[in-house]
């Protein structure tokens, strides 16, 4: 009678040990004390995954992780992506997260990027996509035409804002997403286009000039009115920021005579009307300044001689010349060339 009892006790002991080990496995937690993000590129193998987790100090027990990973089949089922590992996360949850490809989106803030190349390089530094491949797509006329845009205007498809993307988003999917964001941006603004008599792209182009002229939101409607007034009467825009864009040097502090002769469709001193597209991604405040269509008689403005970033506005050439003289004197006094 003792032998069956002993066997039962041994079985119960083994079951208890197994259950205890299973409980330990299920409740084992990662050792991070702060949220940690890891990036797993396409075709990441199991050793590379372990090395990544190890380098970010996410494994307190390689044996436990390895056991759980093999039980789940993770070594042959690693999903590329960006994953956030949080304090007290169970190791089993981490394994399941990567196995299922349950990515955590990456937050990206798009600001005043001036060129497609700069925008693509920025996005390429934040996402897995290749910057050159994205640039190639955005400069393809046939692709741009799908959105009724051109390589010169498609930068307007990226409104300034903060967005969440999956790290593995493809260039095509990224553009589709930004098209949706752009449509939402214009949903409450399209009704103002008819009264203004301009298209979205024309407004964005004007707004980009306003954006480059000032950081003072209060002045933007007045600056927008200057360019709208010039545009309506067929007067050359003569916008200094377009010269900087044409020259390709955005650090220029003082526009000189030879720069005004730069042969470029973006040079509004040489070419009448609007440039082919935006010279930067304008903020919502600059777009709204154009759409506001503030009525003024202003045709000129010049930076104030106190270098406050604000401007003196004028309706006549005589007033403008007087303002310009004061500003140029201030530049000379400070030896700014």
Secondary structure, 3 states (H helix, E strand, C coil): CHHHHHHHHHHHHHHHHHHHHHHHHHHCECCCCCCEEEEECCCCCHHHHHHHHHHCCCCCCHHHHHHHHHHHCHHHCCCCEEEEECCCCEHHHHHHHHHHCCCCCEEEEECCCCCHHHHHHHHHHHCCCCHHHHHHHHCCHHHHHCCCCCCCCHHHHCCCEEEEECCCCCHHHHHHHHHHHHHHHHHCCCHHHHHHCCCHHHHHHHHHHHHHHCCCHHHHHHHHHHHHHHHHCCCCCCCHHHHHHHHCCCCCCCCCHHHHHCCCCCCCCCCCCCCCCCCCCCCHHHHHHHHHCCCCCCCEEEECCCCCCCEEEECCHHHHHHHHHHHHHHHHHCCCC
